Amino acid sequence: MQSRYFTGTGHQQVLPPQGRSFRHALLFMAISSLSALHVQAQEAAPAGPETTPPAGAESTPAASTSSLSQNESPAADATADTTTATSKPETAPVEARTLDAVVVTAQKRTQKLQEVPVPVTAIGGKSIREDNVVLSTDIERLAPNLSAQGGGRTGKPRWFLRGIGTNDPNQNQDGPLSIYVDEVVVGLQSNQSFPLFDLERVEVLRGPQGTLWGKNNTGGAIHFISKKPGFEDDGYTKLTYGSYNARIIESAYGGAIVDGVLAGRASFYYESSDGWAKNIATGNEGPTLKDFNGRFQLLANFSDTANAQLILSTRQVDSGDSPSYTVGATTQPGTDITVVNPGGAITQGGTTYYPPYGSNPEVDSPFWGGDGYNRVTYNNATLKFNWQLGSSTLTSISAYNTRDGDTLATVGAPLNTTLNRTSSTGSLDSQQFTQELRLTSAQDQRLTWILGAYYYDLQADNLSRSARFAVGTTSKQYSESSWNQDSVSAAVFGNTKFNFTDKAALTLGLRYTYEDKDITETALTVTGGGVTYVSENGWFLPGGVVLPASSKPTVVSTGADWGRVTWDVTPEYKFNKDLLGYARIATGFRSGGFNQSINNGSIYQTNPETLTDYELGLKSSWLDGRLTVNTALYHYDIESIQLNIQRAFYNTTTQTWTTSASGESDGEVTGIEVEVASVPLRGWNLGGSLGYLKSQYTDFTYTIGGAGPFDASGNEFYRTPEVSFRLDTDYTLEYGFGNVVLATDWSYRSSIYHNATVQNDPLQETPGYWIGNAHIAFQPHNREWEFSVFGNNLLGESPVYLRQIANPNTGTQPVSISAPQTWGVQTTFRF
């Protein structure tokens, strides 16, 4: 039986909700169990033998055309489909009662997941398609201690894994959690939210991967792997229609162009939708969306010892009218606690306005915002070469990625109010080039090794312009800022494993990384009568703003470089064929950076962040392959955590409020993760995970607004729940006319703080919540097509994912809310 998720220590999860829904969930599971027993009694069949290939063997006809598959470099996967070593094709009927063996490339080789001494969660492309895992950030449903709130389609997700992440709004900062697509890092965080389609699998590597996946990696790595071209015809089309007029067309097809020599695969994804909340300024529903994605691949086998894979992709997305809410609020005198004004009243321009949602907006509350657009175009090219050199494989991965993004928001204040009438426009463009070379030894040796070199160059340019128009007692203001940053990273690395016996082995990894960053920033603000706008709707056009001749922008440039050695030591012992134990000490490094705004004539520089992970793990298989239980116990020591400080402080010298600053702290995290996957009965998959951790900042002193130092030592990590629990199940009922599949998954997260420094304010804390999803599908026995009905966020939970401190300059508090409950239908055709 092919499990819905591949678990090394990972799986998606399900947990029953409370109250009436809780009883319904229990009833559903009870019916599933009884149905399974009934089918088992009538159609009992012995468990089929596990027919997985040996480590290094590939699973498609393409593999047989080249000897490269025996060397287990993931780049050699260009010749093969290495997601799983399954005992049957994806379209086979339900027969087996054992979990599939799973193959991953977490250590830059194809290996069985249960034999990799690293905590890894692997999710198959089939599960992603069937369970409506739409965006890269939706992967948070599937792995313990992982979250990725916010970001939308074109913004910056807040990735957090085991407490390691960033809440920093600066677009030019590197994140501590590395995101990869087909082994190519996605360096700019604003590029890390994208649709998922035609994937082979996703691998979530927890803990620092500072040797083999070393680009600014302290928190872990997430690797999205596209389905490769093969020499057998293969494809599918999926059509989805859902709530808020959501329409998705997803399709892929591939096969031989020249049999045994050249194969290709083309895939695309298009989504459009209306929004769930009304914009009272424009009359439109938001957030609107149009998102087109295309990918084309070629696989060429030049000989038995050389092959290449070319991946070309493009994306064009336009989103607008995104709901966000403003609530009138102040800070309680002498404290950092937010006090919301009665009725959410906002006082600006000399008068008071009561928003229609009052003091507590909900996900579908009316909002206001300017009309406009948020358009981004992405283009990516990746070229992979593999050469067989004796018993070793040389791999080259070259990639070039670009982003061109433009935004416009016109005045969106409700009519007949004196609320700030603001408009803004901006652009964020980037060009990234990466090159990796690896020499990988054969896997069937007592001593195996990988040697490599890496180069990365990211150039990013940002320009922001904003206009505030006079209304009531508020005067005109024009602001302009930009930053241009060049980030270069170069590294050499090595990894070796020595097998002392067939049970005991030791893996050593070492990497030296050099990072260099240069940035130039400009800033200009003009207030009052010196500003002249041609019109509110044309100020952003050439000549639309006239400023005094004396207005000159401030221009500041700076740069820095850092070098670090990261390493890992991993002894492992295989007690028997079903039980692997390992210990691991691993380090990670995240380079320093710069604040994207000029403060007091200078640019604030952050220091590098380092992390040391002490970890113990067990990977086990039970009941003749029907159950796996994987456990990891870890402790992190972190130095110089790069933090965003949110706190309102009044500078009596400048008579201005400061609400945000950069800071740093040491910290520690201790936690445990348990992941389970099982096939309790024929046709029934059941799995889940539990993550529990304790975190605290240590030696956390900071300054803000020229005052301090203040001490926040002992606070918990922000956006880090102590408990994350996931459970999922699917059950296939076989009838004479076809199969009926019942599936549901649930996840729970305990409360989180939004702020690193202020943790006594209930309004800056999100309580614990459940998210549940389910679908019912019908398919014929040959599974050539499938029709399903699905529901996401069944309880209608829409937690707040962003709530900052009250801003004394505007007398408001911003609030952003997660997506609402959705329903839909899907039809999938396989060919």
Secondary structure, DSSP 8 states (H G I E B T S, - for coil): ---SSEESS--------SHHHHHHHHHHHHHHHHHHHHHHHHS-----------TT---SGGGGG-GGGGG--GGGGGGS--SEE-SS-TTS-S---S--EEEE-TTSS-EEGGG-SS-EEEEEHHHHHHTT--BGGGGGGTSTTEEEE--TTTS--EEEETTEE-----TTS--SEEEEETTEE--SGGG---B--SEEEEEEEES--TTTS-TT-SSEEEEEEE----SS-EEEEEEEEEGGGEEEEEEEEEEEEETTTEEEEEEEEEEEE--SEEBTTTS-EE-EEEEEEEEEEEEEEEETTEEEEEEEEEEEEEEE----EEEEEEE-TTSS-EEE-GGG-EEETTEEE--TTTTS--TT--B----EEEEEEEEEEEEEEEEEETTEEEEEEEEEEEEEEEEEE-----TT--S-EEEEEEEEEEEEEEEEEEEE--SSSSEEEEEEEEEEEEEEEEEEEEEEE-BTTB--EEEEEEEEEEEEEEEEEEEEEEESSSSEEEEEEEEEEEEEEEEEEEEEEEESTT-EES-TTTTTSTT-EE--TT---EEEEEEEEEEEEEEEEEEEEEEETTEEEEEEEEEEEE--EE-SS-BTTB--EE--EEEEEEEEEEEEEETTTTEEEEEEEEEEEEEEEEEEEEEEEEETTTTEEEEEEEEEEEEEEEEEEEEEEEEEETTEEEEEEEEEEEEEEES-EEEETTEEEEE-TT---TT--SEEEEEEEEEEEEETTEEEEEEEEEEEE--EES-SS--S-GGGEE--EEEEEEEEEEE-TT-SEEEEEEEESTT----EEEE---BTTTTEEEEEE----EEEEEEEEE-
